[in-house]
């Protein structure tokens, strides 16, 4: 199949994946918005909440080191994508049963939260490769940003839906049960997309005979790096992991909101929705800027992350809300524009592996950040004493990456 023979345009593919992500984010982010209070009701402490949600986030990243290379070797992009979405769509509604399981409820809930993030690990490298193909034809920054904007609509509506159900019923379990509906919608959309565009690689910009796949970071030149991955990419991965470390997981933040009595239980998802709105705005804005100035726009991430712990764990609701806006903005950039830079640093045959390796750094940062925050809760100052220096290192590394990327881009590729 050629691009001319494809049934959908590249923009239609980007928007289609956005619609799928919107539906699944209704499920995943609706559940994430109340995971902390659910675990708390089942008997978890702040440390347990931090460990469970941190481990889940880490699994969602680190297991991509396995799924990424498998995607590259098998080229079964659609199979991994659909399988991962199905695992998430099954795990979340089953959380509705955990309050009725007695002493086993906490264990089962923790396992289901881990399975939900495992589904994300299975699908993300494959889905991101498919999306990167289509986004390459429309501008990767714009493509990833538009996808993220649509995605964030689900991340915004999901918590609102959950909040409405909790307010109407006074309990958590019906909110999880209703999320089975958007999960089924997402799977239906995916199957339809696969029938319309079985091979999105047709959208990848063509290169001349004998040329390598273009890369904004290297201008077609291959850099030396571990496992054939560019050194610039590895430095960028380390910087990103440190930034994620500073972003306190929402599991701990939501536990804090409920434990400190800052808001009613039904309002906790609304706070999450505020963060998701900020994420959507930041993703769209940073994506457009990325296409004009490159990776320099990502320098904002460690600056935002440095302020997150002190604000989101503060005893003031105003402070928490301010922190959630910064947390959401950093998260939005991390989930969209950061991926665009990875695609530009690594040639397409290695992108599945690259996204897997990149996710290991993100996962390690997510686990360590949530675990530290949970262990040191409620002392936000101690959390900041650890995370702020990490953001300084992340910023220095990121500056080095941006400079190296620009320097390599100025060097003509060999004939």
N, C-alpha and C positions, 0 to 999 in steps of 0.2 A: 504494500500500500504506500502511495505517495501522499504528500500534503494535499495535492490537488484532488486526490481520490477520497480524502477523509470526509466523513459525513458531517463533522462538526468543525467549526473554526477553532483556532487556539484559544481565543477568548471564551468560547462556549465551554471548552474543557476546563479552563480555570474557574469559571463561574459554576460549572457542574460540581467540581470538587469542593468549591465553597459551600454549595448547597448540602452536600453530604456532610461536610464538617459542621455546618450549622446544626443539622439534625443530631449528630452524635454529640456535639457540645451541649445541646439541650440535656442530653443524658449525663455525660461525664461531668460537666461543670455544675449542673444542677445537683448532682450527688456530692461533688467536692465541696460545694458551699455549705453543706451540713454534715460532712464526714466527722469533723471534730466534735460537734455536739452529740452526734449519734454514738461515737465511741465513749464520750463522757457519760452518757446515759447508761451505757452498758458496763460502766465501772472503770474506765481507763483514767489514768492520771495524765498530767501534761506531758510527762516524759514518755509514757506509752503512746499517746497521741502523736508526739513528735517522731518516735521511732517507727510507728506503723505508717504514717503518711510519708515520712522521709524515705523509708525503705521502699514504699510503693513508687514514689517519684524516681528513686534510684533505679529500680527495676525497669520502669518505663523508659529510662535512658540506656542503662548498661546492657540490657538484653539486646539492644540494637546492634551491639558488636557481633552478636551471633546472626541476627536476622539480616543485617546489612550485607555481609559477605554472601549469605545464602541467596539473597536477592540478586546480587551481581552474578553468581555462578549459574543459577537456575533461570534467571530472567522471567520468573513467574510473578511479575509485578501485581497483576490483578488478584492472583490467588492469595498472596500474603496480605494484600490490602483488605480484601473481603473477609478473610479469616480473622484478622485482627479486629476489624469493626464488629464482627459477630461476637467475639469474646467479650468485648466491652458491653455490647448490647444485652448480653445474657447476665453478666455479673451484677450490674447495677440494680435491675429490678429485684433480684434475689435478696438484696439487702433489706427489702421490706419484711422478710421473714425473721430476721435476726432478733428483734425484740421479744419474740415468742419462743426462743430456744433456751431460755433460762441461763444457766452458767456457761453454756456453750456459745451464747450469743456473741460475746466479744471475740472469741477465737474465729468463729465463722465470718463475722463482719470483717475482721482484719484480713482473712484469707481472700474474701471477695474483693476488697479494696486492692489487694496485691494483684489479683487476676485482672481487674479492670485496667490497671496500668500495664500489665503484661500484654494485654490486647493492643495497647498503644505502641508498645515496643515492637510487636509483630508487624503492625501495619505501616508505621511511620516511614522507615527507609524506602519501602516500595512505593508508597503514596507520594512521598516527596520527590522521588525520581520521576514518576509519572507527571507530577505537577511541574517539575523543573523543565521537562521537555516542552510542555506547552508554554510555560512562562518565558522560555528562551526566545520564543517567536514574538513576544509582545513587550519585552523588557523585563528582566528577572525581578528587579526591584518593584516595578509596578505590578507584575503578575502575582508575586508572593504577597504584596500589600493588599491587593484587591481580594485575594483568597482569604487573607487573614481578617479583613474587614467583614466579609460575609460570615466567616467562621465565628467572629466575635458577636454577631447578632444572636447566634445560638447560645454563646457563653453568657450573654446578657439576659436573654429571655428565660433560659433554664432556671437560674436562681429566682427570678420573679415568679415563675410558675410554681416552684417549690415553696416559696414564701406564701403564695396565695393558698396553696393546699394546706400548709401547716396552720395558717391563720384560720382556715375554715374548719379544720378537723381537730386542732389542738394537739396533734401528735405527728411523729416523723414518718412512720411506715407508709402511709398512703402516698406520700410524695415520691418515694422510691418506686412504688408499684406503677404509678402513672407514666413513668419514664420508659416503660416498655414500648409505648406507642411511637415516639420519635425514633427509637432504635429500629423498629420494623420499617419505618419510612426510609431511613438511611440505607438499609440493606437493599430495599427495592430500587432506590436511586442508583446505587452502585451497580447492580446487575443490569440496569438499563444503560448506564454509561458504558459498561464493558461491551455490550452488544453494539453500541454506536461507534465506539473508538477502541477497538481491540489493541491497537498499537500506537500509543501517543508519541513514540519516538520519531514519527514522521514530521513532527513539528520542530525538531531540533534544527537550528540553523545549519545549513550545509557549509562544508569546507571544501577547498580545492583538493585535487589528487595529491597525495603525499604529505598533506598538512595534518597537524594534530588538531584535536578538538580545541577550539579557542577557549581561553581562560583569561578573565580580566586581570587576574592576579599575576599571571606569568607571561601574558602576551604570546601564548603558544609554546613557551619554553617549559620544559619539565624541570622542577627543582628536586634535589635529592632530599629524601626523607624516609622515615621508618615505614616499611611495608610499601614503598613506592609512593607514599603520600608526601606532598610538599612540606618543607620545613615551615613555611609561612602558615600553612594550615594547622600544623601541630602547635605552634605558638599561639595561634588564635584560639584553638581548642582549650589550651591551658588558661588563657585569659577569660574565656567564657565560663569555665568551671569555677573560677574564683568569683566571678560576678554572681553566678547562681548561688554560691555559698552565702552571699550576703542577703539574698531574697528569702526572708522567713516564709516557710510554707504556709499556705492558708489554713491547713489543718490546725496549726498552733495558733494562728491569728483568730480563727473562729472559736477555738477553745477559750482563748483569752476573752473574747467578746462575751461569751456565755458565763464563764467563771467569774469575771469581774462585774457582771451585771450591767454592762454598758448599754446593752440593747435587749429587747425581748427576743426569745428564740426565733420567732417568725421573721424578725428583722435581720438576722444574721445573713441569710442569702442576699438581702438587699445590699448589704455592704460589699459582698462579693461582686454583685452586679455593677457597683460603682467602679470597682477595679477593672472589670471586663470592658466597661465603656472606655475607660482611660486606655486600656490595651488596644482597643480598636482604633482610636484616634492616633495613638503613637505608632501603631503598625502602618497605617495608611500614610501618615506624614513622613515617617522615616524611610518608607519604601520609595516614595517619589524623590526624596532628597538623595537617597542612595544612587539612583540612576543618574544623578547629575554630579555628585561629588565623591561617590564611592564609599569605602569603608569608614571614612572619617565620621560619618553620622553615628556610628556605633560607640564613639567615645562618650556619649551621654549615658550609656548603661552603667558603668561602674560608679559614675557620679550619682545617679539615682539610687543605686543599690546601697551606697554608703549611708544614706539617710533612713532607709527602710526600717531596720530593727528598732531604733529608738522611738520612731513614731508609731509603728503598728503595735508595739507592746506597751505603749504609754497608758497611764490610768485615765486619760482624757479621751472621750469619744471624738472630739475635734482632731486631736492628734492622730488617732487611729485612722480616721477618714482621710486626713492629709497623707498619711503613710500609705494607705490603700491606693490612692491616686498614683503615687510614685511607684509603688509595687506593680500596679497594673501597667503603667507606661513601660517600665523595664521589661516586664513579662511579654508585652505585646511586641516589642522590638526583638526580644530573644526568640520568639516563636515565628517570626516572619523574616525580617530583614537580615538577621544573623544567618538564616538558611540560604538567603540569596548570595551572601559572600562565600559561604562554603561551596556553592555551586560554581562560583566564579574562580575559586582557588583550585578546584580539582576537576580534571577532565571527566566526561560523562561515564566512561567504562569503570571508573573507580568511585563514583559518587555514592553508591549504596554502601560500600565499605567505609567511605569517608564519613557519611552520616552516622554509621554505627560507632566508629571511633570517637567522633565528636560527641555523641550521646553519652559515652562513658565518662567523659570529663563533666558533662552537665549532670549526670546521675550522681557522681561522687560529690559534686558540690551541693546538689539538692539534699542528699542524705545527711551530709555533714552539717549543713546549715540547719535543717529541721531538728536533728538530734541535739546540736548545741543549744538551739533556742528552747527546746523542750526541757533539757537538763537544767538550764540556767533560769528558766521561767520562775518568778515574774520579774527578775532583775534585768531590765532592758539595757542598762548601762554596761553590764558585763558582756552581754551579747555584742554590743557595739565595739567594745575593746578588742574583740577578736575579729569582727567582720570588716571594720574600717581599714585596718592595715592590709587586709586581703584585697580590698578594692583599689588601694594605692598600687599594689603590685599588678593587679589586673589592668589598670589604666596605663602603666608603663609598658607592659607587654603589648597592649593594643596599639599604642602609639608606634611601637617598633614594627608591628605587623602592617599598619597603614603605610608607614614610610617604605618598608620593604616591597610592599605591593606596588606602590607608585614607581619605585626605582626599577623594578623588573618590567613594569609595563612600558617604560621608556626605552628598554633595550630591544632592538629589532630581533625577531625570531630568526634563527639560522635558515638559509635557503636549503 
